[in-house]
């Protein structure tokens, strides 16, 4: 028996695959390589090049590899870009999840861990969110993740009295950073860490947008979680489902206190041993001063822990980043 990781050739998914393997659980990767890299898939792990939109191929892969559960990481993950491309975002994240659920039902696969997003909260009226905070997403990306959670919830309800009831949970988180291996790195053109690393490698000063917020150092405060810690809790959730343990429908994987943009940039400059000084620009519209998430529920149920410091996040990201990021 094995667990399938959709999007397992991507930055987060590839770390989940390694965490499964380290836990002694066989993994199979399904990815269309639209943003992932086949080189990120560890040697010996079966790889199926296919889109989650290809229901029949996904069904066949689930059956061929005797899959018992799915960790669903595949999706279009860029909130800002989703505003420009809403139809593409909904096709990948909403229709894709429908197709996956159909394939799982056909193949008799009844366990699912959904890699969701704290983007479902939008800009909440509280500084620290928990699982009961109102969901008011502000981008097609955040909306698509929330719809994905609804789809899974409704399928759980619909199959509850069947011979093959779906058991599932969704994991919400903000900014995923760092690396657990030099073989995998964040290649996103939109995320803060690779943006700053590109600037440093190119000899350019990294940018900070706004330093007059009501925060300790004036810059925005956000949750930053190490990708290896995140992967560990995805696998812990899979193990709990496999053991028949009851899980909540959603969990936040958050720090509870957050880190400022200035601290992040400073840590990356230190990791690079760079003397560059960041340049402060005007605030960007819509950036709230502080949003972080509590992670107590996940700590109790799925072994969530912030095991890596900001310095470790920065140094591991710098060490894994190839020169091609420059």
C-alpha positions as CSV (number, residue, x, y, z in Angstrom):
1,X,0.0,0.0,0.0
2,X,1.1,3.6,-0.7
3,X,0.2,7.2,-0.5
4,X,-0.1,9.4,-3.6
5,X,1.2,12.9,-3.5
6,X,-0.4,15.1,-6.1
7,X,2.0,17.9,-7.1
8,X,4.8,15.7,-5.6
9,X,7.4,17.2,-8.0
10,X,6.8,20.7,-6.6
11,X,8.6,22.5,-3.8
12,X,6.1,21.5,-1.0
13,X,5.0,18.2,-2.5
14,X,8.6,16.9,-2.9
15,X,9.3,17.6,0.8
16,X,6.1,15.7,1.7
17,X,7.3,12.7,-0.5
18,X,10.6,12.7,1.4
19,X,8.8,12.9,4.8
20,X,6.6,9.9,3.8
21,X,9.7,7.9,2.8
22,X,11.5,8.8,6.0
23,X,8.4,7.5,7.9
24,X,8.6,4.2,6.1
25,X,5.5,4.9,4.0
26,X,5.7,4.1,0.2
27,X,4.9,7.1,-2.0
28,X,3.9,7.6,-5.6
29,X,4.0,11.1,-7.2
30,X,1.5,12.4,-9.7
31,X,2.4,15.7,-11.3
32,X,2.0,17.4,-14.7
33,X,5.3,19.3,-14.2
34,X,3.7,22.7,-15.0
35,X,5.6,24.2,-12.1
36,X,7.4,21.1,-10.6
37,X,10.6,19.3,-11.6
38,X,11.0,15.6,-12.2
39,X,14.4,15.9,-10.6
40,X,12.7,16.8,-7.3
41,X,11.2,13.3,-7.2
42,X,13.5,11.0,-5.2
43,X,15.1,8.0,-6.9
44,X,13.0,4.9,-6.6
45,X,9.7,6.8,-6.1
46,X,7.2,6.0,-8.9
47,X,6.4,9.0,-10.9
48,X,3.2,9.5,-13.0
49,X,3.2,12.5,-15.3
50,X,-0.4,13.5,-15.5
51,X,-2.7,16.3,-14.5
52,X,-5.3,15.9,-11.7
53,X,-7.8,17.0,-14.4
54,X,-7.2,13.7,-16.2
55,X,-9.7,11.7,-14.1
56,X,-9.2,8.4,-15.9
57,X,-5.4,8.5,-15.7
58,X,-5.6,9.5,-12.0
59,X,-7.9,6.6,-11.3
60,X,-5.6,4.2,-13.1
61,X,-2.6,5.5,-11.1
62,X,-4.5,5.0,-7.9
63,X,-5.3,1.4,-8.8
64,X,-1.9,0.6,-10.4
65,X,0.0,1.7,-7.3
66,X,-2.4,0.2,-4.7
67,X,-2.9,3.7,-3.2
68,X,-4.6,3.9,0.2
69,X,-4.6,7.6,0.6
70,X,-3.8,10.9,-1.1
71,X,-2.0,14.0,0.0
72,X,-3.3,16.6,-2.3
73,X,-0.6,19.3,-2.9
74,X,-1.3,20.0,-6.6
75,X,-2.7,23.3,-7.6
76,X,-2.1,26.9,-8.8
77,X,-0.7,28.6,-5.8
78,X,-0.2,32.3,-6.7
79,X,-2.7,34.6,-5.1
80,X,-1.7,37.7,-7.0
81,X,-1.6,36.0,-10.3
82,X,-4.9,34.4,-9.7
83,X,-6.6,37.8,-9.9
84,X,-5.3,38.1,-13.5
85,X,-6.1,34.4,-14.3
86,X,-9.2,33.5,-12.4
87,X,-10.6,30.9,-14.8
88,X,-7.2,29.1,-14.9
89,X,-7.1,29.1,-11.1
90,X,-10.6,27.7,-10.7
91,X,-9.9,25.0,-13.3
92,X,-6.8,23.8,-11.6
93,X,-7.9,24.1,-8.0
94,X,-11.6,23.6,-8.1
95,X,-12.2,21.4,-11.1
96,X,-9.0,19.6,-10.4
97,X,-10.1,18.7,-6.9
98,X,-13.5,17.5,-8.2
99,X,-11.6,15.2,-10.7
100,X,-9.4,13.9,-7.9
101,X,-12.4,13.1,-5.7
102,X,-14.1,11.3,-8.5
103,X,-11.0,9.3,-9.2
104,X,-10.7,8.4,-5.5
105,X,-14.3,7.3,-5.3
106,X,-14.0,5.2,-8.4
107,X,-10.7,3.6,-7.2
108,X,-12.0,3.1,-3.6
109,X,-9.4,5.4,-2.0
110,X,-10.9,6.8,1.2
111,X,-8.2,8.9,2.9
112,X,-7.3,12.5,2.0
113,X,-5.1,15.2,3.3
114,X,-5.7,18.5,1.5
115,X,-3.0,21.1,1.3
116,X,-5.1,24.2,1.7
117,X,-4.1,27.8,2.5
118,X,-4.5,30.5,5.2
119,X,-5.5,32.6,2.2
120,X,-9.0,31.5,3.0
121,X,-9.0,34.0,5.8
122,X,-8.4,37.0,3.5
123,X,-7.7,40.1,5.7
124,X,-9.3,39.1,9.0
125,X,-10.3,41.6,11.7
126,X,-8.0,39.9,14.2
127,X,-4.2,39.7,14.3
128,X,-4.1,36.0,15.2
129,X,-6.5,33.6,13.4
130,X,-7.7,30.3,14.6
131,X,-9.8,27.6,12.9
132,X,-13.0,29.3,13.8
133,X,-12.0,32.7,12.3
134,X,-14.4,33.8,9.5
135,X,-13.2,32.8,6.0
136,X,-13.4,35.8,3.7
137,X,-10.9,35.1,0.9
138,X,-9.9,38.1,-1.3
139,X,-8.4,36.4,-4.3
140,X,-9.5,33.6,-6.7
141,X,-6.7,31.6,-5.2
142,X,-8.0,31.9,-1.7
143,X,-11.6,31.3,-2.9
144,X,-10.5,28.2,-4.8
145,X,-8.9,26.7,-1.7
146,X,-12.0,27.3,0.4
147,X,-14.2,25.8,-2.3
148,X,-11.8,22.8,-2.3
149,X,-12.4,22.4,1.5
150,X,-16.2,22.6,0.9
151,X,-16.0,19.9,-1.8
152,X,-14.1,17.6,0.5
153,X,-16.5,18.3,3.4
154,X,-19.5,17.5,1.2
155,X,-18.0,14.3,-0.1
156,X,-17.2,13.2,3.5
157,X,-20.9,13.8,4.3
158,X,-22.2,12.2,1.2
159,X,-20.2,9.0,1.7
160,X,-20.5,8.8,5.5
161,X,-23.1,5.9,5.4
162,X,-21.5,4.1,2.5
163,X,-19.3,1.1,2.4
164,X,-16.3,3.4,1.6
165,X,-16.6,6.6,3.6
166,X,-14.1,9.3,2.9
167,X,-12.0,10.5,5.8
168,X,-10.2,13.8,5.3
169,X,-8.6,16.9,6.8
170,X,-7.4,20.2,5.4
171,X,-4.3,22.0,6.5
172,X,-4.1,25.8,6.3
173,X,-0.9,27.8,6.3
174,X,0.7,31.0,5.2
175,X,4.3,31.3,3.9
176,X,6.3,28.2,3.4
177,X,10.1,28.7,3.3
178,X,13.4,27.0,3.7
179,X,14.5,23.6,2.5
180,X,15.0,20.2,4.1
181,X,17.4,19.1,1.4
182,X,19.7,20.8,-1.1
183,X,18.0,18.8,-3.8
184,X,14.7,20.8,-3.6
185,X,14.2,24.6,-3.5
186,X,11.5,27.2,-3.9
187,X,11.5,28.2,-7.6
188,X,8.5,30.5,-7.4
189,X,8.9,33.9,-9.1
190,X,6.4,35.4,-6.6
191,X,7.4,34.3,-3.1
192,X,9.4,36.5,-0.7
193,X,12.3,34.1,-0.1
194,X,13.2,33.4,-3.7
195,X,12.7,37.1,-4.6
196,X,15.2,38.2,-2.0
197,X,17.6,35.5,-2.9
198,X,17.4,36.5,-6.6
199,X,18.2,40.1,-5.7
200,X,21.2,39.1,-3.5
201,X,22.6,36.8,-6.1
202,X,22.2,39.6,-8.7
203,X,24.0,42.1,-6.5
204,X,20.8,44.1,-6.0
205,X,19.3,45.4,-2.8
206,X,16.2,43.5,-1.7
207,X,13.0,45.5,-1.4
208,X,10.8,46.1,1.7
209,X,7.4,47.6,1.0
210,X,6.5,49.8,3.9
211,X,8.3,50.3,7.3
212,X,5.7,52.5,9.0
213,X,3.2,49.8,10.1
214,X,2.1,49.4,13.7
215,X,4.5,46.6,14.4
216,X,7.7,46.4,16.5
217,X,10.0,47.3,13.6
218,X,7.5,49.0,11.3
219,X,7.4,46.2,8.7
220,X,4.6,43.6,8.1
221,X,4.5,40.6,10.3
222,X,3.5,37.2,8.9
223,X,3.7,33.5,9.6
224,X,6.8,31.8,8.0
225,X,6.9,28.1,8.5
226,X,9.7,25.7,7.5
227,X,8.7,23.4,4.7
228,X,10.1,20.3,6.5
229,X,8.0,21.1,9.6
230,X,5.0,21.5,7.3
231,X,5.7,18.2,5.5
232,X,6.0,16.4,8.8
233,X,2.5,17.4,9.8
234,X,1.1,16.4,6.4
235,X,2.5,12.9,7.0
236,X,1.4,12.9,10.6
237,X,-2.2,13.6,9.4
238,X,-1.9,10.8,6.9
239,X,-0.8,8.4,9.6
240,X,-3.6,9.5,11.9
241,X,-6.2,8.9,9.2
242,X,-4.7,5.5,8.4
243,X,-4.9,4.6,12.1
244,X,-8.5,5.5,12.2
245,X,-7.9,8.5,14.5
246,X,-10.6,11.2,14.4
247,X,-9.3,14.5,13.0
248,X,-10.8,17.9,12.7
249,X,-11.9,19.1,9.3
250,X,-9.3,21.9,9.2
251,X,-6.1,22.7,11.0
252,X,-3.9,25.9,11.0
253,X,-0.2,25.3,10.8
254,X,1.0,28.6,12.2
255,X,3.6,30.1,14.5
256,X,1.2,32.1,16.8
257,X,3.5,35.1,16.8
258,X,5.0,35.6,13.3
259,X,8.1,37.3,11.9
260,X,8.6,40.7,10.3
261,X,9.7,41.2,6.7
262,X,12.7,43.2,8.0
263,X,13.7,40.2,10.1
264,X,13.3,37.8,7.1
265,X,15.3,40.0,4.8
266,X,18.0,40.4,7.4
267,X,18.3,36.7,8.0
268,X,18.7,36.0,4.3
269,X,21.3,38.7,4.0
270,X,23.2,37.1,6.9
271,X,22.9,33.7,5.4
272,X,24.4,35.0,2.2
273,X,27.1,36.9,4.1
274,X,26.0,39.9,2.1
275,X,26.7,43.6,2.9
276,X,23.7,44.8,0.8
277,X,21.2,47.1,2.6
278,X,17.5,46.6,1.9
279,X,15.7,49.5,0.2
280,X,12.3,50.6,1.6
281,X,9.5,51.3,-0.9
282,X,6.0,52.6,-0.3
283,X,3.4,50.3,1.2
284,X,1.6,48.0,-1.2
285,X,-2.2,48.4,-1.2
286,X,-4.1,45.9,0.9
287,X,-1.1,44.6,3.0
288,X,-2.3,44.4,6.6
289,X,0.2,45.0,9.4
290,X,0.0,41.6,11.0
291,X,-1.6,38.3,10.3
292,X,-0.5,35.1,11.9
293,X,-2.2,31.8,12.8
294,X,-2.4,29.8,16.0
295,X,-1.3,26.2,15.7
296,X,-2.3,24.7,19.0
297,X,-5.0,22.4,17.6
298,X,-2.5,21.0,15.1
299,X,0.1,20.6,17.8
300,X,-2.3,18.4,19.7
301,X,-3.5,16.3,16.8
302,X,-1.0,16.1,14.0
303,X,2.4,16.7,15.6
304,X,2.7,20.3,14.4
305,X,5.8,22.1,15.7
306,X,7.9,25.0,14.6
307,X,11.2,23.0,14.9
308,X,13.3,25.4,12.8
309,X,14.3,28.9,13.6
310,X,14.2,31.8,11.2
311,X,17.9,31.6,10.8
312,X,17.7,27.9,9.9
313,X,14.9,28.7,7.4
314,X,17.1,31.4,5.8
315,X,20.3,29.4,5.7
316,X,18.6,26.3,4.3
317,X,16.9,28.3,1.6
318,X,20.1,30.0,0.6
319,X,22.1,26.7,0.6
320,X,19.5,25.0,-1.6
321,X,19.0,27.8,-4.1
322,X,20.8,27.2,-7.4
323,X,22.6,30.0,-9.3
324,X,19.7,29.8,-11.8
325,X,17.7,31.9,-9.3
326,X,19.9,34.9,-10.1
